[in-house]
Amino acid sequence: MDSSINVHIIPRLGSRKLNSVTPIVVERFLDELEADGVGRGNQVNIFRTLKAILRDAYGKGTMADDPLKGVQEPEYVRQKVVIPPVTYVKKALTVAGEDLSLEIVMMAGCGMRDAGCVTARPGPSTSTTSWPTMCTGCTSRSWRGWCGAGAATV
C-alpha cells in the first residue's frame, strides 16, 4: 500500500487539494497509469488504495461530492493456467536443451522457484546427460524427484 501511495498516487495527485479531486481527475489518473505502462493488476491495487483514501475523506465530510461517482474501476482478469501432467514434462525434458531443461525443472511445480535448482545443476566438468538430477527433497507428491534440488540426490 505504501508503494502505491509513494510511487503512483502522490506523484500524480499530491499537489491537489483533496476537495479538488473529482471523478474526471480520477479517470485521468487511471488513464495516466495505463499510458505509463503500469500493469492491469497493479492498476487495480493502486486504485483500491486511492479508493480507500477518497472514500474515507468523503465519508468524513472533507469532500462535498463523491470523487468516485461513475468512475469505471480497472479490471484484471486472470488468464487460465494450464499445468501439464508429469508425463508431458518428462517427455519435454528428453528433447529440451540444457538451458530449457533447467527452466522446465525449476518451474515444474515443486515449490522451488529460485536459484535453488541451479545448485544441483551439473557443473562444466560434469556430464550434462544426468540433468535433471533426481532428488528426494520435493514437497509436491506428483513432482517428487524432479526439482533438481533438495535433500539427497538419487
WOFENBEL-V421003 format. One record per residue. N is the residue number from 1. SS is DSSP state (a for helix, b for strand, c for the rest). Layout:
n & ss
N & SS
N & SS
//
This chain:
n & ss
1 & c
2 & a
3 & a
4 & a
5 & a
6 & a
7 & a
8 & a
9 & a
10 & a
11 & a
12 & a
13 & a
14 & c
15 & c
16 & c
17 & c
18 & a
19 & a
20 & a
21 & c
22 & c
23 & a
24 & a
25 & a
26 & a
27 & a
28 & a
29 & a
30 & a
31 & a
32 & a
33 & a
34 & a
35 & a
36 & c
37 & c
38 & c
39 & c
40 & a
41 & a
42 & a
43 & a
44 & a
45 & a
46 & a
47 & a
48 & a
49 & a
50 & a
51 & a
52 & a
53 & a
54 & a
55 & a
56 & a
57 & a
58 & a
59 & a
60 & c
61 & c
62 & c
63 & c
64 & c
65 & c
66 & c
67 & c
68 & c
69 & c
70 & c
71 & c
72 & c
73 & c
74 & c
75 & c
76 & c
77 & c
78 & c
79 & c
80 & c
81 & c
82 & c
83 & c
84 & c
85 & c
86 & a
87 & a
88 & a
89 & a
90 & a
91 & a
92 & a
93 & a
94 & a
95 & a
96 & c
97 & c
98 & a
99 & a
100 & a
101 & a
102 & a
103 & a
104 & a
105 & a
106 & a
107 & c
108 & c
109 & c
110 & c
111 & c
112 & c
113 & c
114 & c
115 & c
116 & c
117 & c
118 & a
119 & a
120 & a
121 & c
122 & c
123 & c
124 & c
125 & c
126 & c
127 & c
128 & a
129 & a
130 & a
131 & c
132 & c
133 & c
134 & c
135 & b
136 & c
137 & c
138 & c
139 & c
140 & c
141 & a
142 & a
143 & a
144 & c
145 & c
146 & c
147 & c
148 & c
149 & c
150 & c
151 & c
152 & c
153 & b
154 & c
//
